[in-house]
Amino acid sequence: MKKIFIGSLVGGILIFIWQFLSWTVLELHRPANDFTPKQDSILAYLNTQFDSSGGYLLPSFPKGASMEEREKHMKDAEGKPWVQLSYHSALNTGMGMNMVKNLVTNILMVILFCWIISATRQIVLAKLFLLPFLLG
């Protein structure tokens, strides 16, 4: 058990370092978070349109719409622009708690992985990849 804990601690830290590098120095997530010079006017307009923070998919259909209304709406939207939007009414740049949660999640993920690996006495590559299907 001590080996699993130490291994998961090291593995969690390594994954945390990789995630840090991919978001900062390597900028692998840049295409999903690109810059537009019109951001100030877009944010000012969006601030007048939303009452609260939330996630939005545009175009979409109202809650409780019938299947026929949904199909018509989606057919009308086919080939037109669309956007997936996460709107927050206030920016919070404090990353401390997010980083702690991420590190703990990484460590728990590696503990679970190590536990699954140790539970299989004979590690065969095919079994390892089929394990989620066998457990589910």
N, C-alpha and C positions, 0 to 999 in steps of 0.2 A: 504494500500500500504506500510505503514511503517513496518507492521508485515512481509510482504513478503520480503522486503529489508533486514531487520535484520535477518530473518530466513534464507535467501539465503546466507547472509554473513557468518553466523555461519555454515550453511551446507557446503558451499564452503570451509571454513577453515578446517572443519572436514574431508572432502574428501581429501583435500590437505595433511593433516597430515597422513591419511591412506596411500595415495600414497607414501609419503616420507618413512614411516615405511616399506611398502612392498618392496621398492627398496633398502633400506639400512639395517636396523636392522634384519628384518625377511627374507631377501634374497629370496623372493618368485619368483623372475624373474631370479634366478641363472641358471636354466636349459636352458633358452633361450640365456644366455650370458656366456657360460662356457669357461674355460681356456684350452688352448692347449700349451704344452711346445715348440711346433714347430712354435709359432706365429711369431717370428722374421723372419724366413726363408720364411714363407707363405707371410707375408707382403712385404718382399723384392721382392719376385717373382711377386706378384700382382701389385706392383708399376711399374714393367716393362711392364705389360700387358694392363693397362688402360690409356687412354689419359685424361679422365676427371671423375669427381665424378658422381655417378649414381647408380641405382639399377639394378641388373642383376639376371636372373633365368637361371641356367645352368643344363641340356642342354635346349636350346630353338631353335628357328628358326629365320632366318633373316627377317627383315621388308619387307613386300611386297610378302612374300612367298605364293604360291598358297595353296589351301586347301589340295590338294593331297600331296604336299611337307610337309605340316604341319603334316598330318596324318602319313606319312612315317617316318618322324623324331621322332614323339612321339612314334610310334610303335618300332622303333630301340632303343629308350631310355628306354623302359619298363623294369623294374627290375634292372636297373643300378643305380649307385650313382647319386645324384643330390644335388644342393646347391642353396640357395637363398642368394644373396650377396648385401650388401650396401657398396659401395666403396666410400671413401672420401679421397681426396688427402692430406688433412691436418686435424689434430685433434685440435678441439677447446674445451678446458675444462671449459670455462666460462659458468656457469649454471644460473647466475643471471636473464637474460632476459627470459630464458626458464621457470624458476620457476615463474616469474611474469605472463607470458602468461598462464601457467597452472592454477595458482590461479584465474586469471580473467575468464578463461574458466569454471572452476568449479563453480564459483559464478554465471555466466550467465546460466549455466546448471541448477542449483538449482532454480534460478529465474524463468526460463521457467517451470520447474516442479511445483513449487509453484503456478504459474499463471494457469497452466492447472488444478491443483487440486482445486484451488479456483473458476475456471470457471464452474466446475461441482458442482451444488448445493447439490445433493444427492450423496455422495460418496459410491458406492457399489463396493466391491472388484472386481467383474467380470467386471464392467464397466471400472474400472481403468486399468485392463490388456487389455481390448479390445479397449481402447481409441485410440491408434495409428492406428488401423485398421479403426476405425470410422472416424478419422480425415483425413486419407489418401485416 
